Amino acid sequence: MPQPFPPVAPYAHGLLDVGDGQRIYWETSGNPEGKAALCVHGGPGSGGRRGSRAMFDPEVFRIVLFDQRGCGESLPHASDPSVGLEHNTTDHLIADMERLRVHLGIERWLLHGGSWGSTLILAYAERHPERVSAIVIVGVTTTRPEETEWLYRGVGRLLPGPWERFRDALPEAERDGDPVAAYNRLVNSPDETVRRRAAREWCAWEDAVIAHEALGHPGQYSDKSDDALMAFVRICAHYFAHDAWLDDGQLLREAHRLAGIPGVLIHGRLDLGSPLQTAWELARAWPDAELKVIDDSGHTGSPAMRDAALEAIARFGA
């Protein structure tokens, strides 16, 4: 079976000024003359995991990582409550990816990522299909309202105890309304205690949804530094409260724009928070994509899911 590649250090890195007072962190590793590949992280607001480099043969690929606005090593950091998020939207992130591509002198690149990264990959590729050579997604999402409603309310039918805790952390007057919008208000409260408590409760709920994923990474949402956790929740709530500034079903309706781009969609059958249905619908709308369902995996992966991703990426490097 394929194995992750040994750690490699970046040979270049920097902060790219993308306007609006924002600078995004980027780095490149592997072969400077190799096939370009961009790692698109999840969250939104998680920051790019540096271990993503291990998915790529450094002799074959020019591996590009970046931190999306407001998180990771990008500046300013959304953990600071004075940092506004009005210039942090899906359109801004798509434009940032294009600026980074031009800055690095890349003509076309493979896109790899999952979860929220899946949504951003699809939005970028449908906007700029001529700039994408291939796509490998692990954990398919399109951030439709029904997907957000399921993750932050519907799946509570399977997890009634953690769901009640998530709901009851809200002010009583807001418990029957939209929990994402309510948490979005709390994490932007002028009261630091309110902000920090809301961020912790949000991550406790996210961890409850993946708690059964023994082969993956249970507990990963709360396992962050205070600043990283705050930036993650502020950005997540901001995006999901606004449906990622995408029309309902937009990414599936416009999947025809991906025609000619080969893709592999890898999804865990045990993913409670992002059920298989969305991956299934995307595979039907995008004939050049192959869907691989991993029976033992949830949202945070498993060795079988990792192997499937390694095989897909290697195929596009050949």
N, C-alpha and C positions, 0 to 999 in steps of 0.2 A: 504493500500500500504506500501511497505517497506520504512523505513526511515534511513538516514545515522546515524551512531553510534556516540555517544558522543566523544569529543576529548580525546585522550590518549597520554601520554608522552612516549617517547622511554625509554626503560629500559637499552639499550646499544647503543653505537655509537662509531664511530672512523674514522680514515683515513687509508685506506688500500694502501700500497705501491704496485703498479702494474707494476713497471718498467718504463723505459724511463723517469725517473724523475717525474712521475705522481703519485699522491695519490688521491684516490677517497673516497668521504665522503659516509658513510653508517650509517643506524640506524635500530634498531629493536624495535618493540612494540607489545603489545598484549600478547598472551600466549606463553611462551618460549617452551612449549611442544606441541603447536598446529600445525596445517597444515601450512606448509611454503608457503608464497605467496610473490612474488616480484613485486613491482610497477615499471614499465619501462616508464620513462617520454618522452615527445615529444620534438619537436624543429626541428632538434637536437639543443641542447644547452640551452634548457629552464630551466634545473634544476628540480629536483623532487619536486612536490607540496606536502607539508606536509599534506594538507587536504585529500590526497588520503587515508590516514589511515582510514578515516570515512566510507569508502566503505566496511570495513571488520569487522566482529564481533570479538572484541578483546579477547573474551573468547574461540573462536574457532581457530583463525588464529595466526600464528607467522608472523607478517607483516614486510617485509623488504623494505626499501626505499634506493635508492642511487642516487647520482648525477654523471652523465656521465663525462668523461674527460673534463676539461676546464671550467666547469660551476657550478652554485650553490656554494656549499662549498668545492668542489674539487679543488686541487691545482696542478700546477699553474693555474691561472685564465686567460681565453682567452681574457678578456678585455684589458690585457696588450699587446701592439703590439709587444713586444719583445718575447712573448711566441709563439713559433712555433707550427704549427698544423700537422707537418709531422708524429707525433706519435698519431694522432687522426683519426682513420678510423673505418669502421664497424668491421673489423677483430679485431682491438684493443678492441673495446667495447664488442664483444662476449667473448674474452679472459678474460676481466675484470669481466664479469658476472660469468664466471666459477671460477675464483679466489675467488670471493666473496662467491660463493656457498660453495666451499671447506673450506674457512676461517671460515664460520659459521657452518660447519658441517651438511649441509643440503643434503639429498639424492636426493629428487625431489621437485619441487616447481610449484605452479600455477603462471602463468605469466599474468599480467594485465597491460594494457596501451592502447594508441591510437596515431593516427597521426604518426609522425616519430617513436614513441614507437612501433607501429604496425609493421613497417618494421624491427626494431631491434628484436622484439619478434620472428617474423617469421624466420629471419636469424639465431638466436640463436637456436630455436627449431628444425630447419632443420639440424643444425650442431650437436645438442646434444638432440635428441628426447627422449633418455632414462632418461633424467634429468627433464622432463616436465610432470607434472601430469594433467594439464588442462590449457586452454588459454581463457581469456576473453578480447576481443579487442573492443574498442569504437572508431570508426573512422578508417576505414581500408585504409592503404596505402602500396605500395610496392616499391615506389621511382623508378619506371621505368622512362626512359627519357620522354615518352609521358605524364606521370603524372606531371613531373616537367615543361615540356613545357606548359601544360595546365595552371598550377597554376601561372606561371610567364609571360605568354603571351596570351594563348588562351582565358582564361576567361575575358581578357580585352575587348573582343567583347561585353560582357554584362556590362562592367564598363568603357566606353571609356574615361571619364574624369579622374578618378584616374589612369587609365593605361597610359594616356599621361603624367601625372605628374611623374609617376614611370620611364617611358622611358626617358623623357626630363631631368631628373636629371643626366643622364649619359652624358659623353663628346659626342659632336655631331658625332664624327667619329665612335662611338660605338653604336649608337641608332638603327641601323638596324641589329646588330649582336645578340649574345647570351646575354640576360640581366643578367642572373645568373653569367656567367663568368665575365662580366664587373663589376658587383657589388662586386664580389669576389676580383677583383683587387683593387677597390676603398677602401674597408674596410681594406685592408692591405697596404694602402698608407702610406708613411712616414709623411704625413701632417695630423695632428690630426683633423684639421677642415674638411678636405675631408673625413676622416674616419667617424667622427661623423655625418656629413650631410648624407652620404650614408646609415648609419645604421638607421637614422630617416626616410629616404624616403622608405627604405625597409619595415619598420614596418608600415608606413602609407599605403603602398600598401596591406600588409597582413590584416590590419584593414578594408580596403575598401572591401575586399573579404568577410568579416564576418559581415559587417555593418548591414545587414538585419536580423541578428539572435537575435531578441528581447528577445527570451526565453533563450538565452545562455549568452555569455560574450562578446558583441561587445566592441571593443577598447582594448582588452586584450594584444595585441602585443606591443603597445606603452606604456602601463602602467607598465613600468619596470624602475628600477633605471638605471642611465647612464651606469654603469659597466655591469649590467645584460643584458641590451639591446645590448651593443657592443659585449659581448661574444656570445649572441644568434645569432646575424646576422653574425659574423665572422664564427661561426661553421656551421650555416645553409648554407651559401654560399659555404663554403669549401666542405661540403658533397654533395650538389646538383650539384656543378660544376664538380664533379667527379662521378656522378650517384651512389653515396654511395659505390663505388667500387664493384658493383654488375653487373653481366652480365644482359643484357636486358631481362626481363621476368624470371629471375632465380628463384625468390621465388615462382612464380606460377608453373613453370615447376617441381620444386622439392617439391611441396606440398604433393606428395605421401609419403614423409618421415614423415609426420605428422600422418600417419595412426595409429589409436588406441588412439590418444590423443583427448579427447573431447574438443570442442571449441564452443564458442558463439561469433558471429560477429555482432556487433551492429552498425548501420550506419544511419545517418540522410539523409532523402530524399532531404532536402534543402541545402545540403553541396555543395556549388558552387566550392570551391577550390579542393575538393577531391570527384568527382562525384561517384555515387553508383556503376558504372560499375566495378571498381576494387574489391569491396566487393563481388559483384555477381560472378565474375570470380573465386575468391578465394573459395567461397562456393561450386562452381561446382568442383573445383580441389581437395577439401578436404572434403570427404564425412562424416567425423566425426564432421564437424562443422555445426552449425545452424545459419542461417542469420536472424536477426531481423531488419527490416527497420522501422525507427521511422519517421512518416510522418511530425511531427511538428518541427523537429530538423535539425540544420545545423551542422557545424564542431565543434562548441563550446558547443553543448549539449542543453538539455532542461530537465524539470522535468521528462518527460516520458523516456528520454534516461537514466537518472540517475537511475530511478526505474528499467529499464531493466537490467542495470549493477548490481545493488544490488541483483536482483533476480538470475542472473546468478552466481554471486560469492557465494551467499548463497547455491545454489544448489551444488556447488563443495565442500562446507564445510560440507555438511550433511554426 
